[in-house]
Amino acid sequence: MFDDRPNTNDIETSDRAVGQSLMRGYRRKCPHCGSGPLLRGYLKLRQQCAVCGTDLSPARADDGPAYLTILIVGHLMAPFMHVFFTTFRPDPMVLATVFCTACVGLSLYLLPRIKGMIVGFQWAKRMHGF
């Protein structure tokens, strides 16, 4: 009735530092070693780390980075837009041009960093086979 064989379904449960892996992801570095590049190009994830050989293929960032980028950029730019408009009362086309450019620039800056943070979080929590 009782089986003395070891349970092969147990996974390694040692903790990985979440904060450290998030910062490494923000810097677009490997969440394991912190020195190898995480991305190949702008958003393409490498299959494995060039320095330590960690397999990065289980990462599933999908649409999460885009949603978080939109959320963060919207929350950062809305107060600035309100203050800018109430203080200076610019022409609406000037306001639209300035803030559209700022939103696009901030989005392009944040998107690969947030993707790196999501991959780092998945690695730290051993999600999707890490």
WOCOR-V578648 format. One record per pair of residues at least 24 apart in sequence whose C-alpha atoms are under 8 Angstrom apart, sorted by the first residue. I is the first residue (numbers start at 1). J is the second residue. Records with the same first field share a line. If there is no record, write none. Layout:
I->J  J
//
This chain:
15->124  125
16->124  125
17->124
18->120  121  124  125
21->117  120  121  123  124
22->116  117  118  120  121
23->117
24->116  117  120
25->113  114  115  116  117  118  119  120
26->112  113  114  115  116  117
27->113  116
28->112  113  116  117
29->116
30->120
31->119  120  123  124
32->123
38->116
39->116
42->112
43->112  115
55->130
56->130
58->128  129  130
59->119  122  123  127  128  130
60->119  128
61->115  118  119
64->115  118
65->111  112  114  115  118
66->111
68->114
69->107  110  111  114
70->107
73->103  106  107
74->103
77->103
//
